[in-house]
């Protein structure tokens, strides 16, 4: 922008400011203030009306609703926390890769130990749900599964 | 300590609304005219603005900058009116076109005053800044609050507006 442009901008600004002010037309003020009074009269202020407060029944109803909704809100969290705990146990436990590694170094684990690691389902297929909790869930005798699991670990420790 | 104007307005004091009108009406009307391009429409907008203020007066007690708040409401009211006018104009132009009289559209042309026409040609944001600065008498900081922008953005838009006005008026002078 040149100096000339700046001077022209100032001239335009002066021209804008020198436009005649827009005075309200006759009666505009009274019309506006009459409409304002109408609005003030038609809707009292919030303080005059009084704020809505809950009575004893309302509080009881709200508490009942909260109690009814709570299981729906908390349940999924509870289940997910359980899933997290199970997941962390799975990470801490030996997995089929351990069994495979044992075979690679010539250690044959007892068949029941393998079953504890990857139990068969009803179709005879190995399932890869291998942490103790999973075994316990699929076994008809949770104590046996735990015992097999301990035996497998003992064998691994001895052989490796 | 006497209540502030905003507190009196919030209390529903009709005299406070009269005082606000006396203080701001001319500036509000000027700014609305620049934004809309019509003195009659500007009066309607200011009328509706005061009614809206009276209806929503509960909020006024918490307002720190009353002028900026009122001009913000003015800007929103103009925006609503502009959207309605665009829709109405489109319908009328379509009607005129259907009747084979496209000159009906000329009835909605801008005022023939050179400067007013140039202002009307500005992009809406720049026209609003000019209206708030020249007619509303607001500072760039206040304009920034009204438009929800920074002070620098408001000042830049004003500078761009002056540049565009200069270019538009120069082109018209050359013709």
Boltz contact constraints between the chains, C-beta under 6 A:
constraints:
  - contact:
      token1: [A, 8]
      token2: [B, 166]
      max_distance: 6.0
  - contact:
      token1: [A, 9]
      token2: [B, 162]
      max_distance: 6.0
  - contact:
      token1: [A, 9]
      token2: [B, 166]
      max_distance: 6.0
  - contact:
      token1: [A, 12]
      token2: [B, 162]
      max_distance: 6.0
  - contact:
      token1: [A, 12]
      token2: [B, 165]
      max_distance: 6.0
  - contact:
      token1: [A, 12]
      token2: [B, 166]
      max_distance: 6.0
  - contact:
      token1: [A, 16]
      token2: [B, 134]
      max_distance: 6.0
  - contact:
      token1: [A, 17]
      token2: [B, 134]
      max_distance: 6.0
  - contact:
      token1: [A, 21]
      token2: [B, 26]
      max_distance: 6.0
  - contact:
      token1: [A, 21]
      token2: [B, 30]
      max_distance: 6.0
  - contact:
      token1: [A, 22]
      token2: [B, 29]
      max_distance: 6.0
  - contact:
      token1: [A, 22]
      token2: [B, 30]
      max_distance: 6.0
  - contact:
      token1: [A, 22]
      token2: [B, 33]
      max_distance: 6.0
  - contact:
      token1: [A, 22]
      token2: [B, 39]
      max_distance: 6.0
  - contact:
      token1: [A, 24]
      token2: [B, 25]
      max_distance: 6.0
  - contact:
      token1: [A, 28]
      token2: [B, 43]
      max_distance: 6.0
  - contact:
      token1: [A, 32]
      token2: [B, 47]
      max_distance: 6.0
  - contact:
      token1: [A, 32]
      token2: [B, 50]
      max_distance: 6.0
  - contact:
      token1: [A, 33]
      token2: [B, 18]
      max_distance: 6.0
  - contact:
      token1: [A, 35]
      token2: [B, 51]
      max_distance: 6.0
  - contact:
      token1: [A, 36]
      token2: [B, 17]
      max_distance: 6.0
  - contact:
      token1: [A, 36]
      token2: [B, 50]
      max_distance: 6.0
  - contact:
      token1: [A, 36]
      token2: [B, 54]
      max_distance: 6.0
  - contact:
      token1: [A, 37]
      token2: [B, 14]
      max_distance: 6.0
  - contact:
      token1: [A, 39]
      token2: [B, 51]
      max_distance: 6.0
  - contact:
      token1: [A, 39]
      token2: [B, 54]
      max_distance: 6.0
  - contact:
      token1: [A, 39]
      token2: [B, 55]
      max_distance: 6.0
  - contact:
      token1: [A, 40]
      token2: [B, 12]
      max_distance: 6.0
  - contact:
      token1: [A, 40]
      token2: [B, 54]
      max_distance: 6.0
  - contact:
      token1: [A, 45]
      token2: [B, 12]
      max_distance: 6.0
  - contact:
      token1: [A, 46]
      token2: [B, 58]
      max_distance: 6.0
